Amino acid sequence: MKKGLFITFEGADGCGKTTQMQLLAEYLKQQGKDVVLTREPGGKGLGEKVREILLNYNAPVSDRCESFLFLADRAQNIDIIVNPAVSDGKIVLCDRHIDSTIAYQGYGRGLDIERIKMLNNIATNFQKPDLTFVFDIDVETSMKRVGKEKDRMESAGIDFHNRVRQGYLELAKQEPQRIKVLDATKSIEDIHKNVVEIFENINSY
């Protein structure tokens, strides 16, 4: 049995990554592929409980505590959902993963980036996605798309989200083979075409 693939979708809230993940899933299923969808935080089961705390807890959360909660969710997602599916030859599509923690808690919150990378390695047992899409969009547009009702992370402020955006772009420079940046201001159809082109060009699954 051929090993599966692990593909992640990253970017600011409102960038359209979840829509693009779902569109790629539909495309792959039409090609006869076995696809599994997951997300971080909030993979099925325990992850859903962690997600509720991270996004909706209405009291102060320390930056370090926030990071560890994301990492705990990640370890659960990798061990319980991602690895078993990939081992079975399936394609796993994940809404956010390691790069979110580096961009949001590292570049955004100002925590030590190398330390976060080390903790990511512990949470994932040194595994990385086969391919990562980053949907790049300016902060003003992303906030308009999110709307007035924002969760705890979305309410962090424009300066914070600008740092997050620059973090994603820096990560893409560091790992151009894995991380592909797409212009999220294009139409949904054009972005989907770009996603499919990149997927088809870089692997022979």
C-alpha positions as CSV (number, residue, x, y, z in Angstrom):
1,M,0.0,0.0,0.0
2,K,1.3,3.4,-1.0
3,K,1.8,5.9,1.9
4,G,-0.6,8.8,2.0
5,L,0.0,12.5,2.2
6,F,-0.4,15.2,4.8
7,I,-1.4,18.6,3.5
8,T,-2.0,21.7,5.7
9,F,-3.8,24.9,5.1
10,E,-2.6,28.1,6.8
11,G,-3.3,31.8,6.9
12,A,-5.2,34.6,8.7
13,D,-8.8,34.2,9.7
14,G,-11.0,35.1,6.8
15,C,-8.3,34.2,4.2
16,G,-10.5,31.4,2.7
17,K,-8.3,28.5,3.7
18,T,-11.2,26.3,5.0
19,T,-13.1,26.8,1.8
20,Q,-10.0,25.9,-0.3
21,M,-9.4,22.8,1.9
22,Q,-13.0,21.6,1.2
23,L,-12.7,22.3,-2.5
24,L,-9.5,20.3,-2.7
25,A,-11.1,17.5,-0.8
26,E,-13.9,17.4,-3.4
27,Y,-11.4,17.4,-6.2
28,L,-9.4,14.6,-4.7
29,K,-12.5,12.5,-4.1
30,Q,-13.5,12.9,-7.7
31,Q,-10.1,11.5,-8.6
32,G,-10.9,8.5,-6.5
33,K,-8.7,9.4,-3.5
34,D,-9.5,8.6,0.1
35,V,-9.5,11.9,2.0
36,V,-9.6,12.7,5.7
37,L,-10.4,16.2,7.0
38,T,-9.2,17.5,10.3
39,R,-8.3,20.8,12.0
40,E,-6.2,22.4,14.7
41,P,-7.3,23.1,17.2
42,G,-10.4,20.9,17.3
43,G,-9.8,17.5,15.7
44,K,-12.5,15.0,16.4
45,G,-12.9,14.1,20.1
46,L,-10.5,15.6,22.7
47,G,-9.4,18.3,20.3
48,E,-13.0,19.7,20.2
49,K,-12.7,20.4,24.0
50,V,-9.3,22.1,23.6
51,R,-10.7,24.3,20.8
52,E,-13.5,25.5,23.0
53,I,-11.1,26.7,25.6
54,L,-8.7,28.3,23.2
55,L,-11.2,30.3,21.2
56,N,-13.9,31.1,23.8
57,Y,-12.5,31.1,27.3
58,N,-13.5,34.5,28.7
59,A,-10.7,35.0,31.2
60,P,-7.0,35.8,30.9
61,V,-4.9,33.0,29.3
62,S,-1.1,33.3,29.5
63,D,0.8,33.2,26.3
64,R,2.8,30.1,27.3
65,C,-0.4,28.4,28.4
66,E,-2.0,29.2,25.1
67,S,1.0,27.6,23.3
68,F,0.9,24.4,25.3
69,L,-2.8,24.0,24.7
70,F,-2.2,24.2,20.9
71,L,0.6,21.8,21.2
72,A,-1.4,19.3,23.2
73,D,-4.2,19.4,20.6
74,R,-1.5,18.9,17.9
75,A,-0.1,15.8,19.5
76,Q,-3.5,14.3,19.8
77,N,-4.3,15.1,16.2
78,I,-1.1,13.7,14.8
79,D,-1.3,10.4,16.9
80,I,-5.0,9.7,16.7
81,I,-6.1,11.1,13.3
82,V,-3.2,12.0,10.9
83,N,-0.7,9.2,11.3
84,P,-3.2,6.3,11.1
85,A,-4.8,7.8,8.0
86,V,-1.5,8.5,6.2
87,S,-0.3,4.9,7.1
88,D,-3.5,3.6,5.4
89,G,-2.7,5.5,2.2
90,K,-5.2,8.3,2.7
91,I,-4.7,12.0,2.0
92,V,-5.1,14.1,5.2
93,L,-6.1,17.7,4.8
94,C,-5.7,19.8,8.0
95,D,-7.0,23.3,8.7
96,R,-3.9,24.8,10.6
97,H,-0.9,23.0,12.0
98,I,2.7,23.7,13.1
99,D,3.1,27.0,11.1
100,S,0.1,28.5,12.9
101,T,1.8,28.2,16.3
102,I,5.0,29.7,15.0
103,A,3.2,32.6,13.2
104,Y,0.6,33.4,16.0
105,Q,2.5,32.6,19.2
106,G,6.0,33.2,17.9
107,Y,5.8,36.2,15.5
108,G,2.4,37.4,16.9
109,R,2.8,37.0,20.7
110,G,6.6,37.4,20.6
111,L,7.5,34.1,22.2
112,D,10.8,32.5,21.4
113,I,10.5,31.1,17.8
114,E,13.2,28.5,18.1
115,R,11.7,27.2,21.3
116,I,8.3,26.9,19.7
117,K,9.8,25.0,16.8
118,M,11.4,22.6,19.3
119,L,8.1,22.1,21.1
120,N,6.4,21.5,17.7
121,N,8.9,18.8,17.1
122,I,8.0,17.2,20.4
123,A,4.3,17.4,19.6
124,T,4.6,15.9,16.1
125,N,7.6,13.6,16.8
126,F,9.6,15.6,14.3
127,Q,7.1,15.2,11.4
128,K,6.2,17.9,9.0
129,P,3.5,18.2,6.3
130,D,4.3,17.0,2.8
131,L,2.8,20.3,1.5
132,T,1.5,23.5,3.1
133,F,-0.6,26.2,1.5
134,V,-0.5,29.7,3.0
135,F,-3.3,32.0,1.8
136,D,-1.9,35.5,2.1
137,I,-4.2,38.5,2.6
138,D,-3.9,41.9,4.1
139,V,-5.1,42.4,7.6
140,E,-7.8,44.9,6.8
141,T,-9.5,42.6,4.3
142,S,-9.3,39.6,6.6
143,M,-10.9,41.5,9.4
144,K,-13.7,42.7,7.2
145,R,-14.3,39.1,6.1
146,V,-14.4,37.9,9.7
147,G,-17.1,40.4,10.6
148,K,-18.0,42.0,14.0
149,E,-18.3,38.7,16.0
150,K,-14.8,37.7,16.6
151,D,-13.3,34.9,18.8
152,R,-10.5,35.5,21.3
153,M,-7.7,35.1,18.7
154,E,-9.5,37.2,16.0
155,S,-9.8,40.0,18.5
156,A,-6.1,40.4,19.2
157,G,-5.7,43.6,17.2
158,I,-4.3,44.8,13.8
159,D,-0.6,45.0,14.9
160,F,-0.8,41.5,16.2
161,H,-2.3,40.2,12.9
162,N,0.3,42.1,10.8
163,R,3.0,40.4,12.7
164,V,1.3,37.0,12.1
165,R,1.1,37.7,8.4
166,Q,4.8,38.6,8.2
167,G,5.5,35.5,10.2
168,Y,3.8,33.3,7.6
169,L,5.7,35.0,4.7
170,E,9.0,34.5,6.6
171,L,8.3,30.8,7.1
172,A,7.6,30.4,3.4
173,K,11.0,32.0,2.6
174,Q,12.6,29.5,4.9
175,E,10.9,26.4,3.5
176,P,9.9,27.2,-0.1
177,Q,9.7,23.5,-1.1
178,R,7.0,22.8,1.5
179,I,5.2,26.1,1.9
180,K,3.4,27.6,-1.1
181,V,2.0,31.2,-0.8
182,L,-1.2,32.0,-2.7
183,D,-2.9,35.4,-3.2
184,A,-6.1,35.1,-1.1
185,T,-7.6,38.2,-2.7
186,K,-8.3,36.3,-6.0
187,S,-11.6,34.7,-6.7
188,I,-12.4,31.4,-5.0
189,E,-12.3,29.6,-8.4
190,D,-8.9,31.0,-9.4
191,I,-7.4,30.2,-6.0
192,H,-8.7,26.6,-6.3
193,K,-7.1,26.3,-9.7
194,N,-3.8,27.4,-8.2
195,V,-4.1,24.9,-5.4
196,V,-4.8,22.0,-7.8
197,E,-1.9,23.0,-10.0
198,I,0.5,23.1,-7.1
199,F,-0.8,19.8,-5.8
200,E,-0.4,18.1,-9.2
201,N,3.0,19.6,-10.0
202,I,4.8,18.7,-6.8
203,N,3.8,15.1,-6.2
204,S,2.9,12.0,-8.0
205,Y,0.4,10.5,-5.6
